């Protein structure tokens, strides 16, 4: 995209939109990481419970 075709406001609007999208993706990434951590903990707890009952 040729920069000179854009006005200042359009560039700022696009930048804001991209920044908002990036923030949303970072938030989702963190939520997924938290979920993964929780699943790993659950798996560990289950293994421990199985070993204790075996």
N, CA, C and O atoms as CSV, one atom per row, in Angstrom:
chain,resi,resn,atom,element,x,y,z
A,1,UNK,N,N,0.860,-1.187,0.000
A,1,UNK,CA,C,0.000,0.000,0.000
A,1,UNK,C,C,0.895,1.235,0.000
A,1,UNK,O,O,1.819,1.352,0.805
A,2,UNK,N,N,0.612,2.122,-0.888
A,2,UNK,CA,C,1.418,3.337,-0.980
A,2,UNK,C,C,1.026,4.309,0.122
A,2,UNK,O,O,-0.132,4.715,0.223
A,3,UNK,N,N,1.991,4.673,0.937
A,3,UNK,CA,C,1.741,5.517,2.105
A,3,UNK,C,C,1.184,6.887,1.704
A,3,UNK,O,O,0.321,7.433,2.392
A,4,UNK,N,N,1.677,7.441,0.593
A,4,UNK,CA,C,1.268,8.792,0.216
A,4,UNK,C,C,-0.211,8.879,-0.168
A,4,UNK,O,O,-0.769,9.976,-0.197
A,5,UNK,N,N,-0.848,7.762,-0.457
A,5,UNK,CA,C,-2.266,7.774,-0.807
A,5,UNK,C,C,-3.146,7.934,0.426
A,5,UNK,O,O,-4.314,8.308,0.321
A,6,UNK,N,N,-2.584,7.650,1.584
A,6,UNK,CA,C,-3.335,7.743,2.832
A,6,UNK,C,C,-3.243,9.131,3.429
A,6,UNK,O,O,-2.210,9.793,3.328
A,7,UNK,N,N,-4.322,9.569,4.051
A,7,UNK,CA,C,-4.277,10.788,4.847
A,7,UNK,C,C,-3.798,10.439,6.248
A,7,UNK,O,O,-3.757,9.269,6.630
A,8,UNK,N,N,-3.437,11.465,7.005
A,8,UNK,CA,C,-2.922,11.263,8.361
A,8,UNK,C,C,-3.948,10.534,9.234
A,8,UNK,O,O,-3.603,9.615,9.977
A,9,UNK,N,N,-5.212,10.955,9.134
A,9,UNK,CA,C,-6.255,10.347,9.966
A,9,UNK,C,C,-6.432,8.866,9.654
A,9,UNK,O,O,-6.624,8.045,10.552
A,10,UNK,N,N,-6.365,8.542,8.376
A,10,UNK,CA,C,-6.533,7.146,7.962
A,10,UNK,C,C,-5.401,6.289,8.519
A,10,UNK,O,O,-5.632,5.181,9.004
A,11,UNK,N,N,-4.181,6.805,8.447
A,11,UNK,CA,C,-3.017,6.081,8.966
A,11,UNK,C,C,-3.177,5.858,10.468
A,11,UNK,O,O,-2.933,4.760,10.968
A,12,UNK,N,N,-3.589,6.908,11.186
A,12,UNK,CA,C,-3.769,6.786,12.637
A,12,UNK,C,C,-4.881,5.797,12.969
A,12,UNK,O,O,-4.759,5.020,13.916
A,13,UNK,N,N,-5.961,5.821,12.197
A,13,UNK,CA,C,-7.074,4.902,12.429
A,13,UNK,C,C,-6.624,3.461,12.196
A,13,UNK,O,O,-6.946,2.569,12.981
A,14,UNK,N,N,-5.882,3.243,11.117
A,14,UNK,CA,C,-5.370,1.898,10.830
A,14,UNK,C,C,-4.431,1.430,11.935
A,14,UNK,O,O,-4.482,0.274,12.355
A,15,UNK,N,N,-3.575,2.333,12.402
A,15,UNK,CA,C,-2.628,1.985,13.460
A,15,UNK,C,C,-3.374,1.613,14.739
A,15,UNK,O,O,-3.018,0.646,15.413
A,16,UNK,N,N,-4.404,2.379,15.068
A,16,UNK,CA,C,-5.205,2.083,16.265
A,16,UNK,C,C,-5.879,0.726,16.138
A,16,UNK,O,O,-5.910,-0.059,17.086
A,17,UNK,N,N,-6.419,0.459,14.947
A,17,UNK,CA,C,-7.114,-0.803,14.706
A,17,UNK,C,C,-6.144,-1.974,14.856
A,17,UNK,O,O,-6.467,-2.985,15.480
A,18,UNK,N,N,-4.963,-1.826,14.280
A,18,UNK,CA,C,-3.957,-2.887,14.382
A,18,UNK,C,C,-3.499,-3.082,15.819
A,18,UNK,O,O,-3.291,-4.212,16.261
A,19,UNK,N,N,-3.343,-1.991,16.542
A,19,UNK,CA,C,-2.910,-2.079,17.940
A,19,UNK,C,C,-3.974,-2.782,18.778
A,19,UNK,O,O,-3.649,-3.612,19.627
A,20,UNK,N,N,-5.244,-2.451,18.541
A,20,UNK,CA,C,-6.335,-3.093,19.274
A,20,UNK,C,C,-6.364,-4.586,18.967
A,20,UNK,O,O,-6.567,-5.409,19.860
A,21,UNK,N,N,-6.158,-4.927,17.699
A,21,UNK,CA,C,-6.151,-6.335,17.299
A,21,UNK,C,C,-4.987,-7.067,17.966
A,21,UNK,O,O,-5.150,-8.189,18.445
A,22,UNK,N,N,-3.821,-6.436,17.998
A,22,UNK,CA,C,-2.655,-7.043,18.630
A,22,UNK,C,C,-2.903,-7.266,20.118
A,22,UNK,O,O,-2.561,-8.318,20.659
A,23,UNK,N,N,-3.502,-6.267,20.780
A,23,UNK,CA,C,-3.795,-6.401,22.204
A,23,UNK,C,C,-4.766,-7.550,22.451
A,23,UNK,O,O,-4.607,-8.310,23.406
A,24,UNK,N,N,-5.774,-7.674,21.587
A,24,UNK,CA,C,-6.745,-8.765,21.712
A,24,UNK,C,C,-6.051,-10.118,21.556
A,24,UNK,O,O,-6.318,-11.049,22.316
A,25,UNK,N,N,-5.162,-10.223,20.569
A,25,UNK,CA,C,-4.440,-11.478,20.348
A,25,UNK,C,C,-3.528,-11.811,21.523
A,25,UNK,O,O,-3.423,-12.972,21.919
A,26,UNK,N,N,-2.869,-10.801,22.079
A,26,UNK,CA,C,-1.998,-11.028,23.234
A,26,UNK,C,C,-2.820,-11.513,24.429
A,26,UNK,O,O,-2.390,-12.385,25.185
A,27,UNK,N,N,-4.009,-10.930,24.583
A,27,UNK,CA,C,-4.897,-11.325,25.675
A,27,UNK,C,C,-5.324,-12.787,25.496
A,27,UNK,O,O,-5.303,-13.568,26.448
A,28,UNK,N,N,-5.711,-13.145,24.268
A,28,UNK,CA,C,-6.118,-14.526,23.991
A,28,UNK,C,C,-4.957,-15.485,24.208
A,28,UNK,O,O,-5.141,-16.583,24.733
A,29,UNK,N,N,-3.761,-15.067,23.803
A,29,UNK,CA,C,-2.567,-15.892,23.986
A,29,UNK,C,C,-2.343,-16.169,25.470
A,29,UNK,O,O,-2.038,-17.295,25.865
A,30,UNK,N,N,-2.498,-15.127,26.284
A,30,UNK,CA,C,-2.310,-15.287,27.730
A,30,UNK,C,C,-3.376,-16.209,28.315
A,30,UNK,O,O,-3.076,-17.034,29.178
A,31,UNK,N,N,-4.625,-16.074,27.850
A,31,UNK,CA,C,-5.700,-16.948,28.327
A,31,UNK,C,C,-5.404,-18.402,27.976
A,31,UNK,O,O,-5.640,-19.299,28.787
A,32,UNK,N,N,-4.887,-18.638,26.770
A,32,UNK,CA,C,-4.542,-19.997,26.341
A,32,UNK,C,C,-3.404,-20.546,27.190
A,32,UNK,O,O,-3.428,-21.709,27.593
A,33,UNK,N,N,-2.409,-19.709,27.460
A,33,UNK,CA,C,-1.293,-20.140,28.318
A,33,UNK,C,C,-1.778,-20.512,29.713
A,33,UNK,O,O,-1.352,-21.516,30.284
A,34,UNK,N,N,-2.682,-19.684,30.258
A,34,UNK,CA,C,-3.228,-19.967,31.583
A,34,UNK,C,C,-3.986,-21.289,31.579
A,34,UNK,O,O,-3.869,-22.085,32.511
A,35,UNK,N,N,-4.762,-21.515,30.527
A,35,UNK,CA,C,-5.536,-22.760,30.399
A,35,UNK,C,C,-4.590,-23.958,30.311
A,35,UNK,O,O,-4.824,-24.988,30.944
A,36,UNK,N,N,-3.531,-23.819,29.530
A,36,UNK,CA,C,-2.553,-24.896,29.390
A,36,UNK,C,C,-1.904,-25.212,30.736
A,36,UNK,O,O,-1.742,-26.378,31.099
A,37,UNK,N,N,-1.540,-24.177,31.461
A,37,UNK,CA,C,-0.946,-24.364,32.787
A,37,UNK,C,C,-1.914,-25.117,33.696
A,37,UNK,O,O,-1.513,-26.018,34.433
A,38,UNK,N,N,-3.189,-24.741,33.639
A,38,UNK,CA,C,-4.204,-25.397,34.473
A,38,UNK,C,C,-4.360,-26.863,34.072
A,38,UNK,O,O,-4.468,-27.734,34.934
A,39,UNK,N,N,-4.373,-27.135,32.774
A,39,UNK,CA,C,-4.507,-28.517,32.304
A,39,UNK,C,C,-3.314,-29.365,32.743
A,39,UNK,O,O,-3.481,-30.515,33.150
A,40,UNK,N,N,-2.116,-28.796,32.659
A,40,UNK,CA,C,-0.919,-29.526,33.093
A,40,UNK,C,C,-0.998,-29.847,34.579
A,40,UNK,O,O,-0.624,-30.937,35.011
A,41,UNK,N,N,-1.490,-28.881,35.358
A,41,UNK,CA,C,-1.634,-29.087,36.801
A,41,UNK,C,C,-2.661,-30.196,37.065
A,41,UNK,O,O,-2.435,-31.078,37.894
A,42,UNK,N,N,-3.792,-30.139,36.346
A,42,UNK,CA,C,-4.828,-31.166,36.504
A,42,UNK,C,C,-4.274,-32.547,36.170
A,42,UNK,O,O,-4.537,-33.515,36.883
A,43,UNK,N,N,-3.510,-32.636,35.090
A,43,UNK,CA,C,-2.930,-33.910,34.680
A,43,UNK,C,C,-1.992,-34.436,35.760
A,43,UNK,O,O,-2.009,-35.621,36.092
A,44,UNK,N,N,-1.180,-33.544,36.297
A,44,UNK,CA,C,-0.245,-33.933,37.357
A,44,UNK,C,C,-1.009,-34.442,38.581
A,44,UNK,O,O,-0.647,-35.457,39.175
A,45,UNK,N,N,-2.076,-33.716,38.949
A,45,UNK,CA,C,-2.896,-34.125,40.093
A,45,UNK,C,C,-3.524,-35.496,39.851
A,45,UNK,O,O,-3.568,-36.330,40.755
A,46,UNK,N,N,-4.011,-35.727,38.629
A,46,UNK,CA,C,-4.615,-37.021,38.300
A,46,UNK,C,C,-3.590,-38.148,38.386
A,46,UNK,O,O,-3.869,-39.212,38.939
A,47,UNK,N,N,-2.412,-37.908,37.839
A,47,UNK,CA,C,-1.356,-38.928,37.903
A,47,UNK,C,C,-1.013,-39.260,39.348
A,47,UNK,O,O,-0.851,-40.427,39.704
A,48,UNK,N,N,-0.905,-38.233,40.171
A,48,UNK,CA,C,-0.595,-38.435,41.590
A,48,UNK,C,C,-1.694,-39.253,42.254
A,48,UNK,O,O,-1.411,-40.173,43.022
A,49,UNK,N,N,-2.949,-38.919,41.958
A,49,UNK,CA,C,-4.077,-39.643,42.545
A,49,UNK,C,C,-4.070,-41.103,42.110
A,49,UNK,O,O,-4.321,-41.995,42.920
A,50,UNK,N,N,-3.782,-41.349,40.833
A,50,UNK,CA,C,-3.742,-42.726,40.319
A,50,UNK,C,C,-2.618,-43.504,40.991
A,50,UNK,O,O,-2.804,-44.652,41.395
A,51,UNK,N,N,-1.452,-42.876,41.108
A,51,UNK,CA,C,-0.314,-43.552,41.748
A,51,UNK,C,C,-0.623,-43.883,43.207
A,51,UNK,O,O,-0.243,-44.946,43.699
A,52,UNK,N,N,-1.304,-42.984,43.889
A,52,UNK,CA,C,-1.633,-43.210,45.297
A,52,UNK,C,C,-2.659,-44.324,45.468
A,52,UNK,O,O,-2.683,-44.996,46.499
A,53,UNK,N,N,-3.500,-44.520,44.469
A,53,UNK,CA,C,-4.534,-45.558,44.552
A,53,UNK,C,C,-4.057,-46.902,44.027
A,53,UNK,O,O,-4.675,-47.929,44.311
A,54,UNK,N,N,-2.975,-46.915,43.271
A,54,UNK,CA,C,-2.502,-48.156,42.644
A,54,UNK,C,C,-1.942,-49.111,43.683
A,54,UNK,O,O,-1.498,-50.206,43.338
